[in-house]
């Protein structure tokens, strides 16, 4: 390995042996010696990673298969995340990229695969998720020194516009809760919890009676029950911030108290059961997450409301609180977000009521400043400020007279809708 200067530019000259044969790699035109050294090391890593470490012979299919095993058993991701990654790999990545060698994979191949996925009917968000899984796998390959760089970086991906969430407003929430109270059943408390506490679906299904304190009016989020292709399983909450205490209003406390009485009556009829889940079916089995979603759509349709996702009940909770002026950090803690930025970006959508209140607040501030520029509907807008000095040589005589006499030139009145000189 040699780095040297030729004229005003730096160069490197690399000698390597590949499968018993000598190879030379040269490149020049670097502005500094440091740039030439970095390029030389990158080239050596490419040759060494592609030959000595076996990446030139390992296919993408073989690598992703071994990577999925390590990923699932790393302890760094939840089982649902690993399952989703396996689905992306086996369904979308292997059919399109699996026959290539790991060392031969290039950005062009990744971009072509992304285009094919989009043409196949996948949404832009799903395409980005699939390529994101590949990016993670290749990042691990770089970390393990199987590859010199991650060719899934800096690729052109379809633009994803976050879906405009349309949560229920306060009147729709009231309509739904009145309906479920009138048709009280084993899942009435679920809809109260979803709308008044903002719990995730897994948190609803994982809630146990030992996590509910009806006397103090609070519950504790400690366990979630999730569902994938393999079935339903218990897990820890989504993040550390998701392990939280949530205060309960009187409406949800009443719904949970009624549900507790129903459980006691059902136990007297069926006998005691082994679990402590709050949400159960009429045969005392814990409610499955997919079942809860199905019943949500049924009950909202029966109540005459528009169709939204069960997760949008969580959006609804955050939005109603934001519209009522609850501080965003309090909403963030209640929803179990790791940062306030997440709450602002994903869950709190300012509604028309909040927008109208903002406009009125601005008017009140301006009016309180002592200037009567802002008027209420029907008022005439009047300015009493000192007039702007004018050049006497260019001011008409009658305006001089009006100002001197305190006439209309000194205090002008404008009809509503005509722009004031102050504006």
C-alpha positions in Angstrom: 0.0 0.0 0.0 1.4 3.3 -1.1 0.1 6.9 -0.8 2.1 9.5 -2.6 1.9 13.0 -4.1 2.0 13.6 -7.8 2.1 17.3 -8.7 -0.5 19.0 -6.6 -2.7 15.9 -6.1 -2.4 12.8 -3.9 -2.7 9.2 -5.1 -2.8 5.7 -3.8 -1.4 2.5 -5.3 -2.8 -0.7 -3.7 -1.4 -4.2 -4.3 -3.5 -7.2 -3.2 -3.7 -11.0 -4.0 -7.1 -12.5 -4.8 -7.3 -16.3 -5.2 -3.6 -16.5 -5.7 -3.4 -13.8 -8.3 -2.0 -10.3 -7.9 -4.2 -7.2 -8.4 -3.4 -3.6 -8.5 -5.7 -0.7 -7.7 -4.7 2.9 -8.4 -6.6 6.2 -8.0 -5.4 9.8 -8.1 -6.8 13.3 -7.8 -7.2 13.6 -4.0 -6.7 17.1 -2.6 -5.1 15.9 0.7 -3.1 13.0 1.9 -5.9 12.2 4.4 -8.4 11.8 1.6 -6.1 9.5 -0.3 -5.6 7.4 2.9 -9.3 7.1 3.5 -10.0 6.1 -0.1 -7.2 3.5 0.1 -8.7 2.0 3.3 -12.1 1.9 1.7 -10.8 0.1 -1.3 -8.9 -2.4 0.9 -12.0 -3.0 2.9 -14.0 -3.6 -0.3 -11.5 -6.1 -1.6 -10.9 -7.8 1.8 -14.6 -7.9 2.7 -15.6 -9.3 -0.7 -12.9 -12.0 -0.9 -11.3 -13.0 2.3 -14.4 -12.8 4.4 -16.6 -14.6 1.9 -19.1 -11.9 0.9 -18.3 -12.5 -2.8 -19.7 -16.0 -2.5 -22.5 -15.4 0.0 -25.9 -14.6 -1.7 -28.2 -12.0 -0.3 -30.7 -14.8 0.5 -28.2 -16.7 2.6 -27.1 -13.5 4.4 -30.6 -12.3 5.2 -31.6 -15.7 6.5 -28.8 -15.7 9.0 -29.4 -12.1 9.8 -33.0 -12.7 10.6 -32.0 -15.3 13.2 -29.5 -12.9 14.9 -32.0 -10.0 14.7 -34.8 -12.0 16.4 -32.5 -13.2 19.1 -30.6 -10.0 19.7 -32.9 -8.9 22.5 -32.9 -5.4 21.0 -36.3 -5.7 19.2 -39.8 -7.0 20.1 -41.1 -10.2 18.6 -43.6 -8.3 16.4 -40.7 -6.2 14.9 -38.7 -9.4 14.1 -41.8 -11.0 12.6 -42.5 -8.0 10.4 -38.9 -7.9 9.3 -39.1 -11.6 8.3 -42.2 -11.0 6.3 -40.6 -8.1 4.4 -37.5 -10.2 3.7 -39.2 -13.4 2.5 -42.1 -11.7 0.6 -40.4 -8.8 -1.0 -36.6 -8.7 -0.8 -35.5 -12.3 -1.4 -37.6 -12.7 -4.7 -36.0 -9.6 -6.1 -32.5 -9.5 -4.7 -31.8 -12.9 -3.2 -29.9 -14.3 -6.2 -27.2 -11.6 -6.1 -24.0 -12.0 -4.1 -23.8 -9.8 -1.0 -20.6 -8.2 -2.4 -22.3 -7.6 -5.7 -25.3 -5.8 -4.4 -25.4 -2.1 -5.5 -27.6 0.9 -5.0 -28.9 0.5 -8.5 -30.3 -2.9 -7.5 -31.9 -1.5 -4.4 -33.6 1.4 -6.3 -34.9 -1.0 -8.9 -36.3 -3.3 -6.2 -38.0 -0.3 -4.6 -39.6 0.7 -8.0 -40.8 -2.8 -8.6 -42.4 -2.9 -5.1 -44.2 0.4 -5.8 -45.5 -0.9 -9.2 -46.7 -4.1 -7.5 -49.2 -2.1 -5.6 -47.5 -1.5 -2.2 -48.0 1.8 -0.6 -45.0 4.3 -0.5 -44.9 3.8 3.3 -44.6 0.0 3.0 -41.9 0.3 0.3 -39.9 2.6 2.6 -40.4 0.1 5.4 -39.1 -2.8 3.3 -36.0 -0.9 2.2 -35.5 0.2 5.7 -35.3 -3.4 6.8 -32.7 -4.1 4.1 -30.8 -1.0 5.3 -30.7 -2.4 8.8 -29.5 -5.8 7.6 -26.7 -4.2 5.5 -25.7 -1.9 8.3 -25.1 -5.0 10.4 -23.1 -6.5 7.5 -20.9 -3.3 7.5 -20.5 -3.5 11.3 -19.4 -7.2 11.0 -16.9 -6.2 8.3 -18.6 -8.2 5.6 -19.2 -5.1 3.5 -17.3 -1.8 3.1 -20.4 0.3 2.9 -24.2 0.2 3.0 -25.6 0.3 -0.5 -29.2 0.8 0.8 -28.1 4.3 2.0 -28.8 7.4 -0.1 -31.2 5.6 -2.4 -34.2 7.3 -4.0 -37.4 6.1 -2.4 -41.1 7.0 -3.1 -42.3 10.0 -1.2 -44.5 9.2 1.7 -47.2 11.7 2.8 -48.4 10.9 6.3 -52.1 10.1 6.3 -54.3 12.9 7.4 -55.9 11.5 10.6 -59.5 12.5 11.1 -60.3 11.7 14.8 -63.7 12.0 16.3 -64.6 15.4 17.7 -66.1 15.9 21.2 -69.7 15.5 20.0 -68.9 12.2 18.3 -67.1 11.0 21.4 -70.2 11.8 23.4 -72.5 10.1 20.9 -70.4 6.9 21.0 -70.1 6.7 24.8 -73.8 7.3 25.3 -74.5 4.5 22.8 -72.2 2.0 24.5 -73.5 2.9 28.0 -77.0 2.3 26.7 -76.0 -1.1 25.3 -73.7 -2.1 28.2 -71.7 -5.2 27.6 -68.3 -6.8 28.4 -66.5 -4.4 26.0 -68.2 -1.1 27.0 -65.2 -0.3 29.4 -62.8 -0.9 26.5 -64.3 1.9 24.5 -64.2 4.2 27.5 -60.5 3.3 28.1 -59.6 3.9 24.5 -61.3 7.3 24.2 -60.7 8.7 27.7 -57.3 7.3 28.4 -55.7 7.0 24.9 -54.5 3.4 25.5 -53.1 1.4 22.6 -54.8 -1.8 21.4 -52.1 -4.0 23.0 -52.4 -2.0 26.3 -56.2 -2.5 26.3 -55.9 -6.2 25.8 -53.0 -6.5 28.3 -54.8 -4.6 31.1 -55.3 -6.7 34.3 -57.4 -6.0 37.3 -54.3 -5.9 39.5 -53.3 -2.9 37.4 -56.6 -1.0 38.1 -57.2 1.0 41.3 -60.9 2.1 41.2 -60.6 3.7 44.7 -57.7 6.0 43.6 -59.1 6.4 40.1 -56.0 5.3 38.2 -54.5 2.4 36.2 -51.0 1.2 35.5 -49.8 0.2 32.0 -47.3 -2.6 32.6 -48.2 -5.4 30.1 -49.4 -5.5 26.5 -50.9 -8.4 24.6 -49.9 -8.4 20.9 -50.9 -10.6 18.0 -49.0 -11.7 14.9 -49.2 -14.7 12.5 -48.1 -17.1 15.3 -50.8 -16.1 17.7 -51.3 -13.8 20.7 -48.6 -13.3 23.3 -47.8 -11.0 26.2 -45.1 -8.4 26.0 -43.6 -5.4 27.7 -45.0 -1.9 26.7 -43.7 -0.3 23.6 -41.1 1.9 25.3 -39.9 2.9 28.8 -42.2 5.9 28.7 -45.1 3.6 27.9 -44.9 2.1 31.4 -47.0 4.7 33.1 -49.8 5.6 35.5 -53.0 7.0 33.9 -55.6 8.9 35.9 -59.2 7.9 35.3 -62.2 10.1 35.0 -65.5 9.3 36.7 -67.1 7.9 33.5 -64.4 5.3 32.9 -64.4 4.4 36.6 -68.1 3.7 36.5 -67.7 1.6 33.3 -64.9 -0.5 35.0 -67.0 -0.9 38.2 -69.9 -2.2 36.2 -67.5 -4.6 34.3 -66.1 -5.8 37.7 -69.6 -6.7 38.8 -70.2 -8.6 35.5 -67.0 -10.5 36.0 -68.1 -11.5 39.5 -71.4 -12.7 38.1 -69.7 -14.6 35.3 -67.3 -16.3 37.8 -70.3 -17.4 39.9 -71.7 -19.0 36.7 -68.6 -20.5 35.1 -66.3 -20.8 38.0 -63.0 -19.0 38.6 -60.5 -18.7 35.7 -56.8 -18.6 35.7 -56.1 -15.1 34.2 -56.7 -11.6 35.5 -57.5 -9.8 32.2 -60.0 -6.9 32.3 -61.3 -7.5 28.8 -62.8 -10.9 28.2 -65.4 -12.7 26.1 -68.5 -14.3 27.4 -66.7 -17.6 27.8 -64.1 -15.8 30.0 -61.3 -16.0 27.5 -59.1 -12.9 27.1 -60.1 -10.8 24.2 -57.8 -11.1 21.2 -56.4 -7.8 19.7 -58.0 -8.6 16.2 -61.3 -9.3 17.9 -61.2 -6.0 19.7 -60.6 -4.2 16.4 -63.6 -6.0 14.7 -65.9 -5.1 17.6 -64.8 -1.5 17.4 -65.9 -1.2 13.8 -69.2 -2.9 14.7 -70.0 -0.6 17.6 -69.1 2.7 15.8 -71.2 1.7 12.8 -74.1 0.8 15.1 -73.8 4.2 16.8 -74.1 5.9 13.3 -70.5 7.3 13.3 -68.0 7.4 10.5 -65.5 4.6 10.2 -62.1 5.3 11.8 -59.4 3.0 13.1 -59.3 1.8 16.7 -55.9 3.4 17.0 -57.6 6.7 16.0 -59.4 6.6 19.3 -56.0 7.3 20.7 -55.6 10.2 18.3 -59.1 11.4 19.4 -58.0 11.5 23.1 -54.9 13.6 22.3 -56.8 15.9 20.0 -59.7 16.6 22.5 -57.2 17.4 25.2 -55.2 19.7 22.9 -58.3 21.5 21.8 -59.2 22.2 25.5 -55.7 23.7 26.1 -54.2 20.8 28.1 -50.3 21.3 28.0 -48.7 19.1 25.4 -46.2 17.6 28.0 -49.2 16.4 30.0 -50.7 14.8 26.9 -47.4 13.2 26.0 -47.1 11.7 29.5 -50.7 10.4 29.4 -50.2 8.8 26.0 -46.8 7.3 27.0 -44.6 9.0 24.4 -40.9 9.1 24.8 -40.8 12.7 23.6 -43.1 15.7 23.3 -42.1 16.0 19.6 -43.7 12.6 18.9 -47.0 13.8 20.5 -47.0 17.0 18.4 -46.1 15.3 15.1 -48.2 12.2 15.2 -51.0 12.5 17.6 -52.1 16.0 18.4 -54.0 17.5 15.5 -55.4 21.0 16.1 -59.0 21.1 15.2 -61.3 24.0 14.0 -62.2 24.9 17.5 -58.5 25.4 18.5 -57.8 27.4 15.3 -60.8 29.7 16.0 -59.6 30.2 19.6 -56.2 31.1 18.3 -57.6 33.8 16.1 -59.7 35.2 18.9 -56.7 35.2 21.3 -54.7 37.2 18.8 -57.5 39.8 18.6 -57.8 40.0 22.3 -54.0 40.6 22.7 -54.1 43.4 20.1 -57.2 45.0 21.7 -55.7 44.8 25.1 -52.6 46.7 23.9 -54.7 49.9 23.9 -55.0 50.3 20.2 -58.5 50.0 18.7 -57.4 48.6 15.4 -59.2 45.3 16.0 -63.0 45.6 16.1 -65.8 43.2 16.7 -68.2 42.5 13.8 -70.5 45.6 13.2 -68.1 48.0 14.8 -66.6 51.0 13.0 -62.8 51.0 13.0 -61.4 54.3 14.3 -57.8 55.4 14.6 -56.9 58.1 17.2 -53.1 58.0 16.7 -51.2 61.1 15.9 -51.3 61.6 12.1 -48.2 61.0 10.1 -46.3 64.3 9.5 -46.7 65.6 6.0 -44.8 68.1 3.9 -46.7 71.4 4.2 -45.6 72.4 0.7 -47.5 69.4 -0.8 -50.5 69.3 1.6 -53.7 70.9 0.3 -54.9 74.0 2.1 -58.2 72.5 3.3 -56.3 69.6 5.0 -54.3 72.2 6.9 -57.5 73.9 8.0 -59.1 70.6 9.1 -56.2 69.5 11.2 -55.9 72.9 12.8 -59.6 72.9 13.6 -59.6 69.4 14.9 -61.9 68.4 12.0 -62.1 65.2 10.0 -58.5 65.5 8.9 -57.5 64.9 12.5 -59.8 62.0 13.4 -60.9 60.0 10.4 -63.5 57.3 10.6 -63.5 54.4 8.1 -66.4 52.1 7.4 -65.8 48.4 8.1 -64.1 46.6 5.3 -62.1 49.7 4.1 -58.4 49.5 4.9 -57.2 51.8 7.7 -54.0 53.8 7.1 -52.5 51.8 10.1 -52.9 48.5 8.3 
